[in-house]
Amino acid sequence: MNTHEPNKILDFDTLVEVILLKKNEGKSIALCHGVFDLVHPGHVRHLNAASQQADILVVTVTADKFVNKGPGRPVYDQVIRGEMLAAFECVDYVSINDANSAVNVITALVPNVYVKGSDYAVEKKDITGKITEERSAVKSVGGRIHFTTEMTMSSSEILNANFDIHRPQVKNWLAQFANKFALEDSLNELNKLADLNVLVIGEAIIDEYQFCEGLGKASKDPIVAFRYCSEEVCLGGSLAVANHLAGICNKVGLISILGEGDNYETFVKDNLDPKIDGQFFYQNYVPTIRKRRYIDNHTGGKLFELYTMEETALDEEVEQNLLNNLSKELPLYDMVVVADYGHGMMTPTVIQKITSSEVFLALNTQANAGNRGFNTVSRYERADYVCLNGAEVMLEMRVKEGDIKDLVKKLSQGISCKKFTVTLGRSGMVQYDEHHGYFDAPALALNVADRVGAGDAVLAITSPMVALDMPWEWVGLLGNLAGAEAVAELGNKRILKLGNLIKHAQSILN
């Protein structure tokens, strides 16, 4: 029953107040929640059926930043999606949900009935697990769930078939991929990643973003003045890698170094995934590494970076404690992921301890301004899998140009490692396996806000896949999806979740 309100689209706080008034008037409330990126006949029938379940039909829309449909989605932004839904006569109110699930909406609105499509009736088919959370929330507020039985259609299938979301090269690659692999069987194989026990080793880094506004030349000195606007702080380095892996694997350990003074320990522990078993060692008289980026508030462009760090060797006592800990911890895990940023933690002795272990070793050695390019992969005697970017390969091989595939093959021969992933930015990635040759995977990112953290995300998802000897095509697909997620936001704010990655893969392969 439509209320014929002149303005159906409300901010969420206002919506809560309005619905409370309607409930006090004795009105029953039905709630639908979803992305609604492309409204199709299935949505029309679903919403009409939902409106028959109560006096008032409320529809909440997933905010853009929480849409888990892969790169290029949503096609329509949250404002337009809200306007399309408000145009339906059967819909009484529309609001944008600025959260990553409908649980907050359910608990705030207390609907009499929560309406979902029939494709959510079987909980185990929802790889994200959100329907389970939503069922629990509905039960807690005394409501019920109703599943509509109208036609089921896929917005993703329609968009992929008729909209040029991806470049022709990408569309062709995805088509070949879909023809080669049975989607559901492959997706089920990915669930094996959760059973791996993974240990992450590497430097802890705090990433800071200072947003500022240019004011012009200072009055007396030949410098540009800026006004402080806001700031964001997130976990970087091995901390980010561990968080990503915690969204993929059920057991994740972390061994890292914090500065004794100004160690950010509380912030680190508050922002690490609770399932991570973090073990920290403390370097005397130095701060925890912080990398501060100054960002133009209008353009989002970086102005410059400021590093807080000390170039000092590990204290002998700290190094020995670290070695003793590694002797105890390494045998307890299925694989080790070393995220080496070249800031002093990975000493020759520590490296030797790790490489002499028989545990599967995945490795990234990052060349950056902080280590001045001295941190190259040849410091390691062996690895089972190496993940680098193209510039790091060229730096290792001491060349400025050349065919990246030839360079990777030579690098593989030069160190004891037979499996590589090399990320190439907008050119995607190339993988090399001594026994299977080369595999190319195109880039899937469509919006690039910040490249910081992309390598961490790619390392996190590809390492356990390679450890389980999954097809390289799948490694390339999920690696590029992870990279696309990472570059869409500043820093490491978006943490990988296996369910979301699988859903992304389903969306672009449909």
Buried (B, 14 or more C-beta within 10 A) or exposed (E): EBBEEEEBBBEBEEBBEBBBEBBEEEBBBBBBBBBBBBBBEBBBBBBBBBBEBBBBBBBBBBBBEBBBBBBBBBBBEBEEBBEBBBEBEBBBBBBBBBBBBBBBBBEBBBBBBBBBBEBBBEEEEBBBEBBEBBBEBBEEBEBEBBBBEBBEBBBBBBBBEEEEBBEEEBBEBBEEBEEEBEEEEBBEBBEEBBEBBBBBBBBBBBBBBBBBEBEEEEEEEEEEEBEEEEEBBBBBBBBBBBBBBBBBBEBBBBBBBBBBEEBBBEBBEEBBBEEBBBBBBBBEEBBBBBBBBBBBBEEEEBBEBEEBBEEEEBBEEBBEBBBEBBEEBBEEBBBBBBBBBBBBBBBEEBBEBBBEBEBBBBBBBBBBEBBEEEBBBEBBEEBBBBBBBBBBBBBBBEEEEEEBBEBBBBBBEEBEBBBBBBBBBEEBBBBBBEEEEBBBBBBBBBEBBBBBBBBBBBBBBBBBBBBBEBBBBBBBBBBBBBBBBBBBBBBBBBBBBBBBBBBBBBBBBB
